[in-house]
Amino acid sequence: MNGVAEGRWKELPDLYAEQTHVVHPFDPLRAAALRTRDELREHFRPTGAGPRLHRRATNITIHETADPEVIIAEFEYQGTVVETGEPFALPGIFVLRVRDGEIISSRDYFDHVTAARVRGQFDALVAAVRESGAGPR
C-alpha cells in the first residue's frame, strides 16, 4: 500500500515471488492475471501519462485469517490531483498470500471507475468497456 502511495514502482515487483498470481476482480476490462515478477514490473512501470497524484494509504486495517499465509488488508488511498487540487478517496482491499517473505498471490479490489476518473481516463474507460463488451449490459 505504501509503496504504491509513495510511487516506489521499481521496488514493488520485488515484494512478489517470481511466479505469482495477481488479479483485479473488479477491473471492468477483465485484465488477465499477472503471473510473473516481469509482468508486475511492466504493470508498475510509470507511463508519464495523466495527472500527477499525491496520495497516502490511510484507514489501514489488517485482518489475520485462519490460514497463516493469508492476510486481508483493508485501506483507502486519500490524496489530491496535483494539477487541479481535486481531492479523492479510493478504497481498496488486498487479499494476500505470503510464503517465505514473498507475495505468491493477491486479489486486489479497487473502485476502478473512481481511479479512472481521478487519472483523467474515465471517458477512455467507458469507451473501452463498451468496445470490449465487458461488464454488465
Salt bridges, closest charged atoms under 4 A:
GLU6 OE1 - ARG8 NE 3.14
GLU11 OE1 - ARG8 NH1 3.73
ASP14 OD1 - ARG41 NH2 3.68
GLU18 OE1 - ARG37 NH1 3.41
ASP38 OD1 - ARG41 NH1 2.80
GLU42 OE1 - ARG45 NH1 2.29
ASP67 OD2 - ARG97 NH1 2.90
GLU69 OE1 - ARG97 NH1 2.85
GLU69 OE2 - ARG99 NE 2.61
GLU74 OE1 - HIS63 NE2 2.88
GLU83 OE2 - ARG52 NE 3.30
GLU86 OE2 - ARG117 NH1 2.38
GLU102 OE2 - ARG37 NH2 3.07
ASP108 OD2 - HIS24 NE2 3.54
